[in-house]
Amino acid sequence: MSMKSAIHDTSTTNKKSDDLEELGHMSSSNSQTACSESGLPDGGFRAWGTAFGCFLMQFCGFGYISSFGVYQDYYTRIYLANYPPSTISWIGALTAFLTVNVTLISGPLYDRGWFYRLMIVGSLLQSISLFALSFTKPGQFYLAFIVQGVLAGIGMGLTYAPSIAVVSQHFSKKRTLVMSLVTSGTPLGSMVHPIMLNRLLNGTVGFARGVRASAGFVSALLLIACLSMRTRGLPVPTVGYTTVVRKCSRDVLFILMTIGSGFSSLFPLFYLQLDSAKHDININFSFYSLVILNAACFIGRSTAGIVATYMGVLNFMIVSTVACSAVIISMIALNDVASVIAIALLYGYFSGVFTSLWVPLVTVFTPNLSELGARMGICFAFTAFSGLVSGPISGALLGSQYRWWIPSLVNYRPRRKFDVRGDAPDVVPSRKKRKPSITGVDT
């Protein structure tokens, strides 16, 4: 009897020790997270240098994708004139799709400490793809599709999410502000790259040398970005990717936010310049139509973090959602230069607020920052599908007769409360009566 009681006491003691060990592991993990949060520098040369490098990554990443409207216009009119706009738009749509969808891979790899390798490999792929694009000849659609659509998309996808998430390793109180400043690199790139590409492609330089000049400019900035960014060596998470997915599947707020992020459209980024060129609007103004929109987007992204500190991230997102919905539905009345400017400014600003606060909102809904990369990958991947199909569908609805009001209405998305992406249509083309051109195509 005494032996049985001794065995029972031993097993009970072992069970209690296991429980205490498990609780100790959980508390140490929680204390690590708390310590890492409280120990963030919130400034300093290393932190701001990382933020600057991340800014350049966004400038060369989605900032370059947002300038695809210049390529769309040039391909449709000159370089790939034998292909319809809907087919050409698959190049830009696939680039945006892969850039966002590859975060399913790059996010978990970032969580496991692969940040530097992701930055180097992604930057090399993007640089090589742009130089390879300069060697394509007129009419070689599939080569441009592989190089500009596939290769560049994968390269940008490897750098996109990690270059935003790494900011959370250096900032705590200023995290929303710094993340909004980092993402403002996208609209700034969307202003600089279209001006540069329009001058190069439509000037005396030509396509081949113009794309090479653009590739050299982007490659130099990517090199500076890779040399500027640093990590703080936070502990590698022990939670597996499938565990994070299961936790996200039970997080109602995260699910609603992810679903809302899927209602997006790249219609204005692909077709705004072509839309202006096909209407009775000065051709020089058409070249700067995307610049106006992205200038307002830059202001929106830069100021979103400041305003959100007073209103709250989610509250400001809701206000921007209502404003964007009102601007989108009013685009049907667009018919002159003044209306293009007004709509581009208004929607550019509020879409900039959307995109700037998207990642901070994901961070707010992430209880453990060691899971941030995986959660960003899950959320970004969902939005990638809407970006993939919006451009080609808009081109198919546009048709050879350029009926602009049809894709404009279809691309209107009633925003939800938890919608955190601001890529809905920005400009609805003019409803003026078109005059037949000498080529037989309505303009």
Helices and strands as residue ranges (DSSP letters): H 2-38, H 45-60, H 62-65, H 68-74, I 75-79, H 85-101, H 103-111, H 115-133, H 141-144, I 145-151, H 152-165, G 166-169, H 175-183, H 185-201, H 207-228, H 241-249, H 252-261, H 267-277, H 283-287, H 289-311, H 313-329, G 330-333, H 337-364, G 369-371, H 372-398, H 405-410
